[in-house]
Amino acid sequence: MKIRLDREACVGHGRCYELAPDVFEEDERGHCRLRFETVPPELEEQARLGEANCPEDAITLEGEG
């Protein structure tokens, strides 16, 4: 599974990195930063949680099985 972030849409609510810290992290402005673009299978559930809780829909998952 691939993960994409629309940096323009992210305003820094922080839900993603609070709920899924192994997938997302905070940048110097408090906005989301991806730890990687290809999500390891064991972290796919965290990636889905981050995507589902982004109020701006800035996170997109691709290639879900």
Order of alpha helices (4+ residues) and beta strands (2+ residues): beta-alpha-beta-beta-alpha-beta
